[in-house]
């Protein structure tokens, strides 16, 4: 989960954290993150 959070933060160029089993990314990057997760083979909605 830490590695995925680092990947997402780097791709969006923002900060974030992993807390209580959730990855929290600063800012509104929903579409970019959704696309990236699907490319990596994750099921995302």
N, CA, C and O atoms as a GROMACS GRO file, in nm:
protein
  180
    1UNK      N    1   0.082  -0.118   0.000
    1UNK     CA    2   0.000   0.000   0.000
    1UNK      C    3   0.088   0.126   0.000
    1UNK      O    4   0.056   0.224  -0.066
    2UNK      N    5   0.196   0.120   0.073
    2UNK     CA    6   0.289   0.234   0.076
    2UNK      C    7   0.348   0.260  -0.062
    2UNK      O    8   0.362   0.375  -0.104
    3UNK      N    9   0.382   0.152  -0.132
    3UNK     CA   10   0.440   0.167  -0.266
    3UNK      C   11   0.339   0.225  -0.364
    3UNK      O   12   0.374   0.309  -0.446
    4UNK      N   13   0.215   0.181  -0.355
    4UNK     CA   14   0.110   0.234  -0.442
    4UNK      C   15   0.086   0.382  -0.413
    4UNK      O   16   0.068   0.461  -0.505
    5UNK      N   17   0.086   0.419  -0.287
    5UNK     CA   18   0.068   0.559  -0.249
    5UNK      C   19   0.181   0.644  -0.307
    5UNK      O   20   0.157   0.754  -0.357
    6UNK      N   21   0.303   0.593  -0.300
    6UNK     CA   22   0.417   0.667  -0.354
    6UNK      C   23   0.403   0.684  -0.505
    6UNK      O   24   0.432   0.791  -0.558
    7UNK      N   25   0.360   0.580  -0.574
    7UNK     CA   26   0.338   0.587  -0.718
    7UNK      C   27   0.233   0.693  -0.753
    7UNK      O   28   0.253   0.773  -0.844
    8UNK      N   29   0.122   0.693  -0.681
    8UNK     CA   30   0.014   0.789  -0.708
    8UNK      C   31   0.058   0.932  -0.678
    8UNK      O   32   0.028   1.023  -0.755
    9UNK      N   33   0.129   0.950  -0.568
    9UNK     CA   34   0.176   1.084  -0.533
    9UNK      C   35   0.273   1.136  -0.638
    9UNK      O   36   0.267   1.253  -0.676
   10UNK      N   37   0.362   1.050  -0.685
   10UNK     CA   38   0.458   1.089  -0.786
   10UNK      C   39   0.388   1.122  -0.918
   10UNK      O   40   0.422   1.221  -0.983
   11UNK      N   41   0.292   1.041  -0.957
   11UNK     CA   42   0.220   1.062  -1.084
   11UNK      C   43   0.141   1.192  -1.082
   11UNK      O   44   0.128   1.258  -1.186
   12UNK      N   45   0.089   1.229  -0.967
   12UNK     CA   46   0.009   1.351  -0.957
   12UNK      C   47   0.092   1.472  -0.918
   12UNK      O   48   0.047   1.586  -0.932
   13UNK      N   49   0.212   1.450  -0.868
   13UNK     CA   50   0.298   1.559  -0.827
   13UNK      C   51   0.249   1.631  -0.703
   13UNK      O   52   0.266   1.752  -0.690
   14UNK      N   53   0.188   1.555  -0.612
   14UNK     CA   54   0.134   1.614  -0.488
   14UNK      C   55   0.173   1.528  -0.369
   14UNK      O   56   0.234   1.422  -0.384
   15UNK      N   57   0.136   1.575  -0.252
   15UNK     CA   58   0.160   1.499  -0.130
   15UNK      C   59   0.042   1.410  -0.097
   15UNK      O   60  -0.062   1.416  -0.162
   16UNK      N   61   0.060   1.328   0.002
   16UNK     CA   62  -0.046   1.238   0.046
   16UNK      C   63   0.007   1.148   0.156
   16UNK      O   64   0.122   1.159   0.198
   17UNK      N   65  -0.080   1.059   0.202
   17UNK     CA   66  -0.042   0.970   0.311
   17UNK      C   67  -0.125   0.842   0.306
   17UNK      O   68  -0.226   0.836   0.236
   18UNK      N   69  -0.082   0.742   0.381
   18UNK     CA   70  -0.160   0.621   0.402
   18UNK      C   71  -0.205   0.624   0.547
   18UNK      O   72  -0.122   0.631   0.638
   19UNK      N   73  -0.335   0.618   0.569
   19UNK     CA   74  -0.388   0.629   0.704
   19UNK      C   75  -0.512   0.542   0.716
   19UNK      O   76  -0.603   0.550   0.634
   20UNK      N   77  -0.515   0.458   0.818
   20UNK     CA   78  -0.630   0.370   0.845
   20UNK      C   79  -0.672   0.288   0.724
   20UNK      O   80  -0.791   0.271   0.698
   21UNK      N   81  -0.574   0.236   0.650
   21UNK     CA   82  -0.604   0.150   0.536
   21UNK      C   83  -0.650   0.226   0.412
   21UNK      O   84  -0.701   0.164   0.318
   22UNK      N   85  -0.633   0.357   0.409
   22UNK     CA   86  -0.671   0.437   0.294
   22UNK      C   87  -0.552   0.518   0.245
   22UNK      O   88  -0.467   0.560   0.323
   23UNK      N   89  -0.549   0.538   0.115
   23UNK     CA   90  -0.448   0.626   0.057
   23UNK      C   91  -0.516   0.761   0.037
   23UNK      O   92  -0.617   0.771  -0.032
   24UNK      N   93  -0.460   0.864   0.097
   24UNK     CA   94  -0.518   0.998   0.089
   24UNK      C   95  -0.423   1.084   0.007
   24UNK      O   96  -0.308   1.105   0.044
   25UNK      N   97  -0.473   1.134  -0.106
   25UNK     CA   98  -0.395   1.219  -0.196
   25UNK      C   99  -0.449   1.361  -0.188
   25UNK      O  100  -0.570   1.381  -0.191
   26UNK      N  101  -0.361   1.458  -0.176
   26UNK     CA  102  -0.403   1.597  -0.167
   26UNK      C  103  -0.442   1.649  -0.305
   26UNK      O  104  -0.368   1.632  -0.401
   27UNK      N  105  -0.558   1.711  -0.313
   27UNK     CA  106  -0.604   1.769  -0.439
   27UNK      C  107  -0.709   1.683  -0.507
   27UNK      O  108  -0.745   1.576  -0.459
   28UNK      N  109  -0.756   1.733  -0.620
   28UNK     CA  110  -0.862   1.666  -0.696
   28UNK      C  111  -0.801   1.600  -0.819
   28UNK      O  112  -0.794   1.660  -0.926
   29UNK      N  113  -0.758   1.476  -0.803
   29UNK     CA  114  -0.694   1.401  -0.911
   29UNK      C  115  -0.766   1.270  -0.938
   29UNK      O  116  -0.704   1.172  -0.980
   30UNK      N  117  -0.896   1.267  -0.914
   30UNK     CA  118  -0.974   1.144  -0.923
   30UNK      C  119  -0.959   1.076  -1.059
   30UNK      O  120  -0.934   0.956  -1.066
   31UNK      N  121  -0.975   1.151  -1.168
   31UNK     CA  122  -0.968   1.092  -1.301
   31UNK      C  123  -0.830   1.037  -1.333
   31UNK      O  124  -0.817   0.928  -1.388
   32UNK      N  125  -0.727   1.112  -1.298
   32UNK     CA  126  -0.590   1.068  -1.324
   32UNK      C  127  -0.557   0.942  -1.244
   32UNK      O  128  -0.496   0.849  -1.296
   33UNK      N  129  -0.598   0.939  -1.118
   33UNK     CA  130  -0.571   0.823  -1.032
   33UNK      C  131  -0.648   0.701  -1.080
   33UNK      O  132  -0.594   0.591  -1.082
   34UNK      N  133  -0.774   0.721  -1.119
   34UNK     CA  134  -0.856   0.612  -1.168
   34UNK      C  135  -0.793   0.548  -1.293
   34UNK      O  136  -0.786   0.426  -1.304
   35UNK      N  137  -0.748   0.631  -1.385
   35UNK     CA  138  -0.683   0.582  -1.506
   35UNK      C  139  -0.556   0.507  -1.473
   35UNK      O  140  -0.530   0.400  -1.528
   36UNK      N  141  -0.476   0.562  -1.385
   36UNK     CA  142  -0.350   0.498  -1.346
   36UNK      C  143  -0.374   0.363  -1.279
   36UNK      O  144  -0.304   0.266  -1.308
   37UNK      N  145  -0.472   0.355  -1.191
   37UNK     CA  146  -0.502   0.228  -1.123
   37UNK      C  147  -0.547   0.123  -1.223
   37UNK      O  148  -0.506   0.007  -1.213
   38UNK      N  149  -0.631   0.161  -1.318
   38UNK     CA  150  -0.677   0.065  -1.419
   38UNK      C  151  -0.562   0.016  -1.505
   38UNK      O  152  -0.558  -0.101  -1.542
   39UNK      N  153  -0.467   0.105  -1.538
   39UNK     CA  154  -0.350   0.066  -1.617
   39UNK      C  155  -0.264  -0.034  -1.542
   39UNK      O  156  -0.202  -0.121  -1.603
   40UNK      N  157  -0.259  -0.022  -1.410
   40UNK     CA  158  -0.178  -0.111  -1.327
   40UNK      C  159  -0.250  -0.243  -1.296
   40UNK      O  160  -0.194  -0.331  -1.231
   41UNK      N  161  -0.376  -0.257  -1.344
   41UNK     CA  162  -0.448  -0.382  -1.327
   41UNK      C  163  -0.539  -0.387  -1.205
   41UNK      O  164  -0.591  -0.493  -1.171
   42UNK      N  165  -0.558  -0.274  -1.138
   42UNK     CA  166  -0.647  -0.270  -1.022
   42UNK      C  167  -0.790  -0.248  -1.069
   42UNK      O  168  -0.814  -0.180  -1.169
   43UNK      N  169  -0.885  -0.306  -0.996
   43UNK     CA  170  -1.027  -0.277  -1.023
   43UNK      C  171  -1.058  -0.149  -0.948
   43UNK      O  172  -1.040  -0.141  -0.826
   44UNK      N  173  -1.104  -0.050  -1.018
   44UNK     CA  174  -1.131   0.079  -0.957
   44UNK      C  175  -1.262   0.132  -1.011
   44UNK      O  176  -1.301   0.108  -1.125
   45UNK      N  177  -1.330   0.207  -0.923
   45UNK     CA  178  -1.456   0.270  -0.968
   45UNK      C  179  -1.468   0.408  -0.912
   45UNK      O  180  -1.567   0.477  -0.938
   0.00000   0.00000   0.00000
